Amino acid sequence: MSLQINLTNRQQQVLWATVRHYIATAEPVGSEALVKEYNLSVSSATIRNAMAVLEKTGLLYQPHISAGRVPSDSGYRIYVDQLITPSNQVTSQVEQLLSDRLNREDWSLEALLRGAAQILATVSGYITLITLPLNNTTYLRHVQLVQVDAQRVMLIFVTDSYETQSALMDLPSPLEGPEPDSELLERELQILSNFLNEQLRGKAIAELATLDWGELDREFKCYADFLRAVLAEVTRRSQTSAPTQIMVSGLAEVLRQPEFSELHQIQTIVHLLEEEQDQLLPLMFEQSDAPQSGKRLTIRIGAENPLEPIQTCTLISSTYHRGTIPVGSVGMLGPTRMVYENAIALVEAAADYLSETLSHKPGIP
């Protein structure tokens, strides 16, 4: 979900300061406020010009004609991807909290996860979501790509429990030259099916994101993105069908945020969290194409969330592991006006703590 917009250093500084000020105050930001509170070493006129450019590029907007500016979803995206790093101080603090409060030998796994969720919610002020580990690890038994027409194929896969699932998928357009004829396409799909079976047979579906495409022959490089899409579809369908539970904590904390002052909005979110967790689970387990900070962290901002009740929110999530296999997810849900440096650090630290705990205490009840 990375956004590529080239900004000057001055525009980056102004965007950073505008987002920071809006996160702190929840009030539209004007140039005078930035001059007073941030050492930008330029006049308010220069800042106004930079804000006008940022507005034209869609990174800021004016809620009212006479108001200051407010970050858009795209503005937050640039801020998160390019202008900040997770807070090391918050990481250290939450690691210490988790270790001090949860390091009990007699705790069950559910108690451990519930305790971690409560700590994160209290520290962050946002809704914390932690899934119980998937009950059963699903392994792939067979994968097949079957031609439907020149642009589409049917993906069929069979798990170790002999459950069969299928999905229609679009083929990539050829990089150069004419589209392959039907017989050539069928041969290529069979080669790709053989490659997938050789690489994936017997592997846990949770491991699919780590597959290395370095072994693809040069002539099949154009299928690399398609194969990633195949694995994403297999993972999505398997996770959707695997029942699990989400521990939710922090609803009381997030009600203090002005964005949730309307009863109807919080009711739709509560309904999603309590009655429609199956819709939320695929988002929590989906992994980013370009994980921030080099980790398996996904950040969905505003309209990037496909679920309408949380399209004014940000969802940050990261998987936690037992050994090398992802088995659950830690998530944080709050307004787009989120203190991202802290929230990212909290989610990453909690996922790392749970991974280490489960890997070093495999017998935890």
C-alpha positions as CSV (number, residue, x, y, z in Angstrom):
1,M,0.0,0.0,0.0
2,S,3.0,2.2,-0.4
3,L,2.3,5.6,-2.0
4,Q,4.9,7.2,-4.3
5,I,4.8,11.0,-4.2
6,N,8.0,13.1,-4.5
7,L,8.1,15.9,-2.0
8,T,10.8,18.4,-1.3
9,N,12.5,18.4,2.1
10,R,10.5,21.5,3.0
11,Q,7.2,19.9,2.0
12,Q,8.1,16.8,4.0
13,Q,8.8,18.9,7.1
14,V,5.5,20.7,6.8
15,L,3.6,17.5,6.3
16,W,5.3,15.9,9.3
17,A,4.6,18.9,11.5
18,T,0.9,19.2,10.3
19,V,0.2,15.5,11.0
20,R,2.0,15.7,14.4
21,H,0.0,18.8,15.4
22,Y,-3.3,17.3,14.2
23,I,-2.7,14.1,16.1
24,A,-2.0,16.1,19.3
25,T,-5.0,18.5,19.0
26,A,-7.7,17.0,16.7
27,E,-8.0,20.5,15.4
28,P,-7.4,21.7,11.7
29,V,-3.8,23.1,11.5
30,G,-2.9,26.5,10.3
31,S,0.5,27.9,9.3
32,E,0.7,30.2,12.4
33,A,0.5,27.2,14.7
34,L,3.3,25.4,12.9
35,V,5.5,28.6,13.1
36,K,4.9,28.8,16.9
37,E,5.3,25.1,17.8
38,Y,7.9,23.7,15.4
39,N,11.3,25.0,14.5
40,L,10.9,25.1,10.8
41,S,13.1,28.2,10.3
42,V,10.8,29.7,7.7
43,S,8.0,32.3,7.5
44,S,4.3,31.5,7.8
45,A,3.9,32.5,4.1
46,T,6.4,29.8,3.1
47,I,4.6,27.3,5.2
48,R,1.2,28.3,3.7
49,N,2.7,27.8,0.2
50,A,3.9,24.3,1.2
51,M,0.6,23.4,2.7
52,A,-1.2,24.6,-0.5
53,V,1.0,22.2,-2.6
54,L,0.3,19.4,-0.2
55,E,-3.4,20.1,-0.5
56,K,-3.1,20.0,-4.3
57,T,-1.4,16.6,-4.2
58,G,-4.2,15.2,-1.9
59,L,-2.1,14.8,1.2
60,L,-4.0,17.6,3.1
61,Y,-7.5,19.0,2.9
62,Q,-9.6,21.8,4.4
63,P,-12.7,20.5,6.2
64,H,-14.1,24.1,5.9
65,I,-13.1,27.0,3.7
66,S,-12.0,29.1,6.6
67,A,-10.4,26.2,8.5
68,G,-6.8,25.0,8.6
69,R,-5.7,21.8,7.0
70,V,-6.2,18.2,8.1
71,P,-4.2,15.1,6.9
72,S,-5.9,12.9,4.4
73,D,-5.5,9.1,4.3
74,S,-2.8,9.6,1.7
75,G,-1.1,12.2,4.0
76,Y,-1.0,9.7,6.8
77,R,0.3,7.0,4.4
78,I,3.3,9.2,3.4
79,Y,3.8,10.1,7.1
80,V,3.9,6.4,8.1
81,D,6.0,5.1,5.2
82,Q,8.6,7.9,4.9
83,L,8.6,10.3,7.8
84,I,8.7,8.3,11.0
85,T,10.3,5.4,12.8
86,P,8.8,3.3,15.6
87,S,9.6,4.6,19.1
88,N,12.4,2.6,20.7
89,Q,11.5,4.0,24.1
90,V,7.9,2.7,23.8
91,T,9.3,-0.6,22.6
92,S,11.5,-1.0,25.7
93,Q,8.7,0.1,28.0
94,V,6.1,-2.3,26.7
95,E,8.6,-5.2,26.6
96,Q,9.3,-4.6,30.3
97,L,5.6,-4.3,31.1
98,L,4.8,-7.6,29.3
99,S,7.7,-9.4,30.9
100,D,6.9,-8.1,34.4
101,R,3.1,-8.7,34.4
102,L,2.8,-11.8,32.3
103,N,5.7,-13.9,33.4
104,R,3.7,-16.5,35.3
105,E,4.3,-20.2,34.9
106,D,0.7,-21.1,35.9
107,W,-1.0,-18.9,33.3
108,S,-2.9,-20.5,30.4
109,L,-2.4,-19.3,26.9
110,E,-5.7,-17.6,26.9
111,A,-4.9,-15.7,30.1
112,L,-1.5,-14.7,28.6
113,L,-3.1,-13.3,25.4
114,R,-5.9,-11.5,27.3
115,G,-3.4,-10.0,29.7
116,A,-1.2,-8.8,26.7
117,A,-4.3,-7.2,25.1
118,Q,-5.2,-5.3,28.2
119,I,-1.7,-4.0,28.6
120,L,-1.5,-2.8,25.0
121,A,-5.0,-1.2,25.2
122,T,-4.2,0.7,28.5
123,V,-0.8,1.9,27.2
124,S,-2.1,3.0,23.7
125,G,-5.6,4.2,24.3
126,Y,-6.8,2.2,21.3
127,I,-8.6,-1.1,20.7
128,T,-6.3,-4.1,20.9
129,L,-7.0,-7.3,19.0
130,I,-5.1,-10.5,19.6
131,T,-6.2,-13.8,18.0
132,L,-6.0,-17.1,19.7
133,P,-3.6,-19.4,17.8
134,L,-5.2,-21.3,14.9
135,N,-6.5,-24.6,16.3
136,N,-5.0,-26.7,13.5
137,T,-2.1,-26.1,11.2
138,T,-3.2,-26.8,7.7
139,Y,-0.8,-28.3,5.2
140,L,-1.0,-28.3,1.4
141,R,-1.3,-31.6,-0.3
142,H,-1.8,-30.5,-4.0
143,V,-2.1,-27.4,-6.1
144,Q,-3.3,-27.2,-9.7
145,L,-3.8,-24.3,-12.2
146,V,-6.4,-25.1,-14.8
147,Q,-7.0,-22.9,-17.9
148,V,-10.4,-21.3,-18.2
149,D,-9.7,-18.9,-21.0
150,A,-6.9,-16.7,-22.3
151,Q,-7.1,-14.4,-19.3
152,R,-8.3,-16.6,-16.4
153,V,-7.4,-19.8,-14.6
154,M,-9.0,-21.9,-11.9
155,L,-6.8,-22.3,-8.8
156,I,-7.6,-25.7,-7.1
157,F,-5.8,-26.8,-3.9
158,V,-6.2,-29.7,-1.6
159,T,-5.2,-29.7,2.1
160,D,-3.9,-32.5,4.2
161,S,-7.5,-33.1,5.5
162,Y,-8.5,-33.6,1.8
163,E,-10.6,-30.4,1.8
164,T,-10.7,-28.9,-1.7
165,Q,-11.1,-25.2,-2.5
166,S,-11.0,-23.3,-5.8
167,A,-11.0,-19.8,-7.0
168,L,-10.9,-17.9,-10.4
169,M,-7.8,-15.8,-10.9
170,D,-6.7,-13.4,-13.6
171,L,-3.6,-14.1,-15.5
172,P,-0.9,-11.4,-16.0
173,S,-0.6,-9.8,-19.4
174,P,2.5,-10.9,-21.3
175,L,5.5,-8.6,-20.9
176,E,6.2,-8.5,-24.6
177,G,5.0,-10.2,-27.8
178,P,1.6,-11.7,-28.5
179,E,-0.4,-13.6,-25.9
180,P,0.5,-17.3,-25.8
181,D,-1.9,-19.6,-27.7
182,S,-4.1,-22.0,-25.7
183,E,-1.7,-25.0,-26.0
184,L,1.3,-23.0,-25.0
185,L,-0.6,-21.5,-22.0
186,E,-1.7,-24.9,-20.9
187,R,1.9,-26.2,-21.0
188,E,3.1,-23.2,-19.0
189,L,0.3,-23.6,-16.4
190,Q,1.3,-27.3,-16.0
191,I,4.9,-26.3,-15.5
192,L,3.8,-23.7,-12.9
193,S,1.6,-26.3,-11.2
194,N,4.5,-28.7,-11.0
195,F,6.8,-26.0,-9.6
196,L,4.2,-25.1,-7.0
197,N,3.7,-28.7,-5.9
198,E,7.5,-29.3,-5.7
199,Q,7.9,-26.2,-3.5
200,L,4.7,-26.4,-1.4
201,R,3.6,-30.0,-1.0
202,G,3.7,-30.8,2.8
203,K,4.3,-27.2,3.8
204,A,2.1,-25.4,6.3
205,I,-0.1,-22.8,4.7
206,A,1.2,-20.3,7.3
207,E,4.7,-20.7,5.8
208,L,3.7,-19.7,2.3
209,A,4.7,-16.0,2.6
210,T,8.3,-17.0,3.0
211,L,8.6,-18.8,-0.3
212,D,11.6,-17.7,-2.4
213,W,11.0,-17.1,-6.1
214,G,14.7,-17.2,-6.9
215,E,14.4,-20.6,-8.5
216,L,11.9,-19.5,-11.2
217,D,13.4,-19.7,-14.7
218,R,13.9,-16.4,-16.4
219,E,11.1,-17.1,-18.9
220,F,8.6,-17.4,-16.1
221,K,9.6,-14.3,-14.2
222,C,6.5,-12.6,-15.6
223,Y,4.4,-15.0,-13.5
224,A,6.1,-14.1,-10.2
225,D,3.4,-11.6,-9.1
226,F,0.7,-14.0,-10.2
227,L,2.2,-16.8,-8.1
228,R,2.4,-14.5,-5.1
229,A,-1.3,-13.8,-5.7
230,V,-2.0,-17.5,-5.9
231,L,-0.3,-18.0,-2.5
232,A,-2.2,-15.1,-1.0
233,E,-5.5,-16.5,-2.2
234,V,-4.7,-20.0,-0.8
235,T,-3.7,-18.4,2.6
236,R,-6.8,-16.2,2.6
237,R,-9.2,-19.0,1.9
238,S,-7.6,-21.3,4.4
239,Q,-7.6,-18.7,7.2
240,T,-11.2,-17.7,6.5
241,S,-12.3,-21.3,6.9
242,A,-10.3,-21.8,10.1
243,P,-12.4,-20.8,13.1
244,T,-10.5,-18.8,15.7
245,Q,-11.3,-16.1,18.3
246,I,-10.2,-12.5,18.7
247,M,-9.4,-11.2,22.2
248,V,-10.7,-7.5,22.2
249,S,-9.6,-5.0,24.8
250,G,-9.7,-1.2,24.9
251,L,-13.2,-0.2,23.9
252,A,-13.5,2.0,26.9
253,E,-10.2,3.7,26.2
254,V,-11.0,4.5,22.5
255,L,-14.4,6.1,23.4
256,R,-12.4,9.0,24.8
257,Q,-11.3,9.9,21.2
258,P,-13.4,12.6,19.6
259,E,-13.7,10.6,16.4
260,F,-15.9,8.1,18.3
261,S,-18.2,10.5,20.0
262,E,-21.2,9.5,17.8
263,L,-23.0,6.5,19.2
264,H,-23.8,5.0,15.7
265,Q,-20.2,4.8,14.7
266,I,-19.0,3.0,17.8
267,Q,-22.0,0.7,17.5
268,T,-21.0,-0.4,14.0
269,I,-17.5,-1.1,15.3
270,V,-18.7,-3.1,18.3
271,H,-21.0,-5.1,16.0
272,L,-18.0,-5.9,13.8
273,L,-15.8,-6.9,16.7
274,E,-18.5,-9.0,18.4
275,E,-20.6,-10.5,15.6
276,E,-18.5,-10.4,12.4
277,Q,-15.0,-11.4,13.5
278,D,-14.8,-13.7,10.5
279,Q,-14.7,-10.6,8.3
280,L,-11.9,-9.0,10.4
281,L,-9.6,-12.1,10.6
282,P,-8.4,-12.1,7.0
283,L,-7.2,-8.4,7.4
284,M,-5.3,-9.3,10.6
285,F,-3.5,-12.1,8.9
286,E,-2.8,-10.5,5.6
287,Q,0.8,-9.6,5.3
288,S,2.1,-6.4,3.6
289,D,4.0,-6.6,0.3
290,A,6.6,-4.2,1.7
291,P,6.5,-4.7,5.5
292,Q,7.5,-1.6,7.4
293,S,10.7,-1.8,9.4
294,G,11.6,-5.0,7.7
295,K,9.0,-6.9,9.7
296,R,5.7,-8.6,8.9
297,L,3.7,-5.6,9.8
298,T,0.6,-4.4,7.9
299,I,-0.9,-0.9,8.3
300,R,-4.3,-0.1,6.8
301,I,-5.3,3.5,6.9
302,G,-8.8,4.8,6.5
303,A,-10.3,3.8,3.1
304,E,-7.5,1.2,2.7
305,N,-9.7,-1.0,5.0
306,P,-12.3,-2.8,2.9
307,L,-14.7,-3.1,5.8
308,E,-17.0,0.0,6.0
309,P,-17.3,0.2,9.8
310,I,-13.5,0.8,10.1
311,Q,-12.9,3.0,7.1
312,T,-12.4,6.0,9.4
313,C,-9.9,4.0,11.4
314,T,-6.4,2.6,11.1
315,L,-5.7,-1.1,11.6
316,I,-2.1,-2.1,12.5
317,S,-1.4,-5.8,12.7
318,S,1.5,-8.3,12.9
319,T,1.7,-12.0,13.2
320,Y,3.2,-13.9,16.1
321,H,4.8,-17.3,15.6
322,R,5.4,-20.6,17.2
323,G,8.8,-21.5,16.0
324,T,8.9,-20.3,12.3
325,I,5.1,-20.7,11.7
326,P,2.7,-17.8,12.1
327,V,-0.1,-18.9,14.3
328,G,-1.8,-15.7,15.5
329,S,-2.0,-12.0,15.1
330,V,-1.7,-8.9,17.2
331,G,-3.7,-5.9,16.0
332,M,-4.4,-2.3,17.1
333,L,-7.5,-0.4,15.9
334,G,-7.9,3.3,16.4
335,P,-8.7,6.6,14.6
336,T,-6.6,7.5,11.6
337,R,-5.4,10.3,13.9
338,M,-3.2,7.8,15.7
339,V,0.2,8.2,17.3
340,Y,1.7,5.9,14.8
341,E,5.3,5.8,16.2
342,N,3.9,4.4,19.4
343,A,1.2,2.1,18.0
344,I,3.7,0.5,15.6
345,A,6.2,-0.1,18.3
346,L,3.5,-1.6,20.6
347,V,2.2,-4.0,18.0
348,E,5.7,-5.2,17.0
349,A,6.9,-5.5,20.6
350,A,3.8,-7.6,21.6
351,A,4.1,-9.8,18.5
352,D,7.8,-10.4,19.3
353,Y,7.1,-11.1,23.0
354,L,4.3,-13.6,22.2
355,S,6.5,-15.3,19.5
356,E,9.4,-15.7,22.0
357,T,7.1,-17.0,24.8
358,L,5.4,-19.6,22.6
359,S,8.6,-20.7,21.0
360,H,10.5,-21.1,24.3
361,K,7.5,-22.5,26.3
362,P,5.8,-24.9,23.8
363,G,4.0,-26.7,26.5
364,I,2.1,-23.6,27.8
365,P,-1.4,-24.8,28.5
